[in-house]
Amino acid sequence: MDIKDLDLKGLNIKKEKIKELLYFDKQGWLKELNEVKVFFKKFEKDFPVELWYEFNKMYRAVQEY
């Protein structure tokens, strides 16, 4: 998302602060998701398929960002 796409009229917030608030640490998220995956795998076949589906959906979304 580009900051110019936001309507900031009436807000007394510096653009630098907005950029800081909207920052997305892709590598940090991928690292965290890989750690979550290791944790999830500990449950083996008892882990719900639906949660794997949601996890994989999130992982792909982060990778594609």
C-alpha positions in Angstrom: 0.0 0.0 0.0 1.3 3.4 -0.9 0.7 6.2 1.6 -0.6 8.5 -1.1 -3.6 6.1 -1.4 -4.8 7.1 2.1 -7.0 10.0 2.9 -5.2 11.6 5.7 -7.1 14.9 5.7 -7.8 16.2 9.2 -5.1 13.9 10.8 -2.2 15.5 12.6 0.1 12.6 11.9 3.4 12.9 10.1 3.8 10.8 6.9 6.9 9.1 8.4 4.8 7.8 11.3 2.1 6.5 9.0 4.8 4.7 7.0 6.2 3.3 10.2 2.7 2.0 11.3 2.1 0.4 7.9 5.5 -1.2 7.6 5.3 -4.9 6.8 8.4 -7.0 7.7 8.1 -9.8 5.2 11.2 -11.7 6.2 10.2 -11.4 9.9 6.8 -12.9 9.1 8.3 -15.7 7.0 10.7 -16.6 9.9 7.8 -16.6 12.4 5.6 -18.7 10.1 8.4 -21.2 9.7 8.6 -21.5 13.5 4.8 -21.9 13.7 5.0 -24.7 11.1 7.6 -26.6 13.2 5.3 -26.3 16.2 2.2 -27.4 14.2 4.0 -30.5 12.9 4.5 -31.7 16.4 0.8 -32.6 16.4 1.2 -34.8 13.4 -2.1 -36.4 12.2 -4.0 -34.9 15.1 -3.7 -31.4 13.8 -6.9 -30.2 12.0 -6.7 -30.1 8.2 -8.6 -26.8 8.3 -5.9 -25.1 10.3 -3.2 -26.3 7.8 -5.4 -24.9 5.0 -5.5 -21.5 6.8 -1.8 -21.6 7.6 -0.9 -22.4 4.0 -3.1 -19.6 2.8 -1.4 -17.1 5.1 2.0 -18.4 4.2 1.4 -18.0 0.4 -0.1 -14.5 1.0 3.1 -13.4 2.8 5.3 -15.0 0.2 3.5 -13.2 -2.6 3.5 -9.8 -0.9 
